[in-house]
Amino acid sequence: MSWKEELAEQMNLPKDLMLGAVIVTITGKQEAYVENYMSLIEYTQELIRVQTRDCRVEIHGSCLLIVYFTTAEMKITGQIREVKYC
């Protein structure tokens, strides 16, 4: 565990704020929110790949659509089959 992780743990601070960790929230199989990402790498109807601070996140499915995105978050809809952290 890094010193930043230990500090966040000891002070009961949210790790997403302290470390810039990615947050992926999935609602059922049709909706996902990705927060704290850095860049969009690939975008097709079957795959959305984003770079985060520590890893890449891949969302696999069909009819995938980025409904909106800002510099901090994005909303994805479609038939989500799999989420991978690479």
N, CA and C atoms as a LAMMPS dump frame, in Angstrom:
ITEM: TIMESTEP
0
ITEM: NUMBER OF ATOMS
258
ITEM: BOX BOUNDS ff ff ff
-5.0000000000000000e+02 5.0000000000000000e+02
-5.0000000000000000e+02 5.0000000000000000e+02
-5.0000000000000000e+02 5.0000000000000000e+02
ITEM: ATOMS id mol type element x y z
1 1 1 N 0.849 -1.18 0
2 1 2 C 0 0 0
3 1 3 C 0.891 1.238 0
4 2 1 N 0.592 2.197 -0.869
5 2 2 C 1.403 3.412 -0.956
6 2 3 C 1.106 4.32 0.239
7 3 1 N 1.946 5.311 0.43
8 3 2 C 1.747 6.226 1.553
9 3 3 C 0.454 7.023 1.395
10 4 1 N 0.075 7.307 0.136
11 4 2 C -1.176 8.034 -0.095
12 4 3 C -2.375 7.172 0.283
13 5 1 N -2.312 5.882 -0.062
14 5 2 C -3.397 4.975 0.3
15 5 3 C -3.501 4.829 1.809
16 6 1 N -2.36 4.705 2.476
17 6 2 C -2.36 4.597 3.937
18 6 3 C -2.925 5.854 4.585
19 7 1 N -2.539 7.01 4.073
20 7 2 C -3.044 8.274 4.611
21 7 3 C -4.555 8.378 4.429
22 8 1 N -5.032 8.054 3.238
23 8 2 C -6.473 8.094 2.979
24 8 3 C -7.214 7.139 3.901
25 9 1 N -6.643 5.95 4.121
26 9 2 C -7.259 4.95 5.004
27 9 3 C -7.303 5.452 6.439
28 10 1 N -6.204 5.979 6.953
29 10 2 C -6.121 6.449 8.331
30 10 3 C -7.025 7.645 8.594
31 11 1 N -7.173 8.51 7.588
32 11 2 C -7.986 9.713 7.774
33 11 3 C -9.429 9.52 7.315
34 12 1 N -9.754 8.298 6.889
35 12 2 C -11.102 7.99 6.393
36 12 3 C -11.533 8.915 5.257
37 13 1 N -10.59 9.2 4.361
38 13 2 C -10.879 10.037 3.201
39 13 3 C -11.231 9.146 2.018
40 14 1 N -12.117 9.599 1.142
41 14 2 C -12.451 8.808 -0.05
42 14 3 C -11.234 8.637 -0.94
43 15 1 N -10.948 7.39 -1.329
44 15 2 C -9.764 7.114 -2.146
45 15 3 C -9.872 7.729 -3.536
46 16 1 N -11.09 7.88 -4.046
47 16 2 C -11.21 8.491 -5.367
48 16 3 C -10.725 9.931 -5.349
49 17 1 N -10.942 10.637 -4.25
50 17 2 C -10.47 12.023 -4.16
51 17 3 C -8.968 12.076 -3.901
52 18 1 N -8.49 11.24 -3.011
53 18 2 C -7.087 11.252 -2.631
54 18 3 C -6.186 10.739 -3.734
55 19 1 N -6.62 9.684 -4.42
56 19 2 C -5.756 9.001 -5.37
57 19 3 C -6.157 9.212 -6.822
58 20 1 N -7.299 9.84 -7.049
59 20 2 C -7.784 9.99 -8.413
60 20 3 C -8.227 8.669 -9.014
61 21 1 N -8.682 7.747 -8.167
62 21 2 C -9.074 6.412 -8.619
63 21 3 C -10.318 6.484 -9.5
64 22 1 N -10.369 5.578 -10.469
65 22 2 C -11.523 5.503 -11.357
66 22 3 C -12.716 4.944 -10.585
67 23 1 N -13.895 5.451 -10.912
68 23 2 C -15.144 4.94 -10.348
69 23 3 C -16.007 4.506 -11.517
70 24 1 N -16.411 3.244 -11.52
71 24 2 C -17.305 2.717 -12.552
72 24 3 C -18.576 2.284 -11.844
73 25 1 N -19.695 2.895 -12.211
74 25 2 C -20.984 2.563 -11.639
75 25 3 C -21.857 1.974 -12.733
76 26 1 N -22.336 0.752 -12.509
77 26 2 C -23.144 0.077 -13.513
78 26 3 C -24.548 -0.126 -12.965
79 27 1 N -25.544 0.249 -13.758
80 27 2 C -26.937 0.068 -13.394
81 27 3 C -27.517 -0.98 -14.333
82 28 1 N -27.762 -2.169 -13.796
83 28 2 C -28.275 -3.256 -14.615
84 28 3 C -27.286 -3.592 -15.717
85 29 1 N -27.805 -3.924 -16.889
86 29 2 C -26.957 -4.242 -18.035
87 29 3 C -27.008 -3.151 -19.097
88 30 1 N -27.701 -2.044 -18.813
89 30 2 C -27.921 -1.033 -19.842
90 30 3 C -27.227 0.313 -19.615
91 31 1 N -26.6 0.529 -18.467
92 31 2 C -26.096 1.872 -18.191
93 31 3 C -24.832 1.809 -17.343
94 32 1 N -23.846 2.627 -17.69
95 32 2 C -22.611 2.719 -16.912
96 32 3 C -22.143 4.165 -16.854
97 33 1 N -21.594 4.527 -15.717
98 33 2 C -20.964 5.832 -15.53
99 33 3 C -19.498 5.58 -15.221
100 34 1 N -18.617 6.308 -15.879
101 34 2 C -17.186 6.209 -15.62
102 34 3 C -16.731 7.588 -15.161
103 35 1 N -16.145 7.638 -13.962
104 35 2 C -15.672 8.9 -13.397
105 35 3 C -14.16 8.836 -13.196
106 36 1 N -13.522 9.973 -13.241
107 36 2 C -12.077 10.114 -13.029
108 36 3 C -11.262 9.423 -14.117
109 37 1 N -11.696 9.521 -15.35
110 37 2 C -10.91 8.964 -16.447
111 37 3 C -10.053 10.086 -17.043
112 38 1 N -9.033 9.679 -17.777
113 38 2 C -8.136 10.666 -18.374
114 38 3 C -8.434 10.91 -19.851
115 39 1 N -8.644 9.815 -20.617
116 39 2 C -8.89 9.996 -22.04
117 39 3 C -9.664 8.811 -22.618
118 40 1 N -10.317 9.087 -23.721
119 40 2 C -11.034 8.065 -24.478
120 40 3 C -10.07 7.508 -25.513
121 41 1 N -9.84 6.194 -25.483
122 41 2 C -8.888 5.562 -26.392
123 41 3 C -9.58 4.988 -27.616
124 42 1 N -10.712 4.291 -27.395
125 42 2 C -11.405 3.635 -28.499
126 42 3 C -12.9 3.688 -28.24
127 43 1 N -13.656 3.897 -29.311
128 43 2 C -15.102 4.004 -29.183
129 43 3 C -15.776 3.374 -30.389
130 44 1 N -16.379 2.207 -30.186
131 44 2 C -17.192 1.555 -31.21
132 44 3 C -18.49 1.113 -30.541
133 45 1 N -19.385 0.549 -31.314
134 45 2 C -20.638 0.059 -30.74
135 45 3 C -20.428 -1.188 -29.889
136 46 1 N -19.27 -1.853 -30.036
137 46 2 C -18.99 -3.066 -29.277
138 46 3 C -17.963 -2.88 -28.163
139 47 1 N -17.193 -1.788 -28.204
140 47 2 C -16.121 -1.589 -27.231
141 47 3 C -15.899 -0.108 -26.969
142 48 1 N -15.837 0.23 -25.697
143 48 2 C -15.414 1.573 -25.288
144 48 3 C -14.23 1.367 -24.352
145 49 1 N -13.094 1.966 -24.7
146 49 2 C -11.866 1.815 -23.921
147 49 3 C -11.424 3.198 -23.472
148 50 1 N -11.214 3.341 -22.159
149 50 2 C -10.763 4.619 -21.612
150 50 3 C -9.504 4.41 -20.784
151 51 1 N -8.658 5.423 -20.776
152 51 2 C -7.448 5.408 -19.96
153 51 3 C -7.745 6.114 -18.657
154 52 1 N -7.359 5.493 -17.562
155 52 2 C -7.473 6.128 -16.249
156 52 3 C -6.066 6.386 -15.741
157 53 1 N -5.968 6.877 -14.565
158 53 2 C -4.657 7.177 -14.005
159 53 3 C -3.807 5.916 -13.831
160 54 1 N -4.45 4.809 -13.437
161 54 2 C -3.71 3.595 -13.104
162 54 3 C -3.894 2.432 -14.068
163 55 1 N -4.923 2.476 -14.893
164 55 2 C -5.208 1.325 -15.756
165 55 3 C -6.078 1.766 -16.934
166 56 1 N -6.415 0.788 -17.761
167 56 2 C -7.395 1.01 -18.818
168 56 3 C -8.653 0.273 -18.44
169 57 1 N -9.79 0.876 -18.749
170 57 2 C -11.08 0.242 -18.502
171 57 3 C -11.714 -0.025 -19.859
172 58 1 N -12.138 -1.275 -20.063
173 58 2 C -12.812 -1.652 -21.303
174 58 3 C -14.239 -2.061 -20.971
175 59 1 N -15.182 -1.507 -21.724
176 59 2 C -16.583 -1.895 -21.594
177 59 3 C -16.976 -2.552 -22.909
178 60 1 N -17.345 -3.829 -22.812
179 60 2 C -17.711 -4.625 -23.982
180 60 3 C -19.225 -4.82 -23.992
181 61 1 N -19.812 -4.813 -25.182
182 61 2 C -21.241 -5.032 -25.299
183 61 3 C -21.704 -4.839 -26.726
184 62 1 N -22.954 -4.441 -26.868
185 62 2 C -23.504 -4.145 -28.19
186 62 3 C -24.346 -2.882 -28.102
187 63 1 N -24.427 -2.185 -29.208
188 63 2 C -25.163 -0.909 -29.289
189 63 3 C -24.693 0.084 -28.228
190 64 1 N -23.402 0.079 -27.922
191 64 2 C -22.865 1.001 -26.912
192 64 3 C -22.861 2.42 -27.452
193 65 1 N -23.242 3.344 -26.595
194 65 2 C -23.341 4.751 -26.972
195 65 3 C -22.899 5.609 -25.803
196 66 1 N -22.019 6.556 -26.059
197 66 2 C -21.666 7.539 -25.032
198 66 3 C -22.71 8.643 -25.125
199 67 1 N -23.569 8.696 -24.122
200 67 2 C -24.667 9.665 -24.111
201 67 3 C -24.125 11.066 -23.863
202 68 1 N -23.193 11.191 -22.921
203 68 2 C -22.529 12.474 -22.683
204 68 3 C -21.183 12.209 -22.028
205 69 1 N -20.291 13.158 -22.143
206 69 2 C -19.028 13.079 -21.425
207 69 3 C -18.538 14.481 -21.12
208 70 1 N -17.866 14.587 -19.995
209 70 2 C -17.2 15.821 -19.593
210 70 3 C -15.738 15.454 -19.342
211 71 1 N -14.973 16.382 -18.833
212 71 2 C -13.578 16.071 -18.516
213 71 3 C -13.47 15.141 -17.312
214 72 1 N -14.54 14.966 -16.56
215 72 2 C -14.495 14.152 -15.345
216 72 3 C -15.307 12.861 -15.42
217 73 1 N -16.353 12.807 -16.24
218 73 2 C -17.212 11.624 -16.244
219 73 3 C -17.865 11.409 -17.596
220 74 1 N -18.352 10.176 -17.786
221 74 2 C -19.121 9.876 -18.984
222 74 3 C -20.225 8.88 -18.649
223 75 1 N -21.299 8.959 -19.434
224 75 2 C -22.42 8.032 -19.301
225 75 3 C -22.492 7.195 -20.572
226 76 1 N -22.557 5.876 -20.369
227 76 2 C -22.604 4.928 -21.475
228 76 3 C -23.894 4.126 -21.373
229 77 1 N -24.574 3.959 -22.503
230 77 2 C -25.761 3.108 -22.532
231 77 3 C -25.574 2.029 -23.592
232 78 1 N -26.422 1.022 -23.55
233 78 2 C -26.365 -0.089 -24.485
234 78 3 C -26.466 -1.403 -23.732
235 79 1 N -26.196 -2.498 -24.403
236 79 2 C -26.199 -3.814 -23.775
237 79 3 C -24.787 -4.128 -23.286
238 80 1 N -24.542 -3.93 -22.002
239 80 2 C -23.219 -4.128 -21.427
240 80 3 C -23.058 -5.599 -21.054
241 81 1 N -22.002 -6.216 -21.589
242 81 2 C -21.746 -7.626 -21.307
243 81 3 C -20.58 -7.832 -20.343
244 82 1 N -19.594 -6.927 -20.403
245 82 2 C -18.382 -7.165 -19.635
246 82 3 C -17.648 -5.855 -19.379
247 83 1 N -17.03 -5.751 -18.213
248 83 2 C -16.164 -4.62 -17.887
249 83 3 C -14.82 -5.207 -17.486
250 84 1 N -13.757 -4.741 -18.115
251 84 2 C -12.395 -5.236 -17.823
252 84 3 C -11.517 -4.086 -17.36
253 85 1 N -10.66 -4.396 -16.395
254 85 2 C -9.627 -3.472 -15.958
255 85 3 C -8.3 -4.047 -16.428
256 86 1 N -7.628 -3.347 -17.314
257 86 2 C -6.375 -3.863 -17.897
258 86 3 C -5.186 -3.061 -17.404
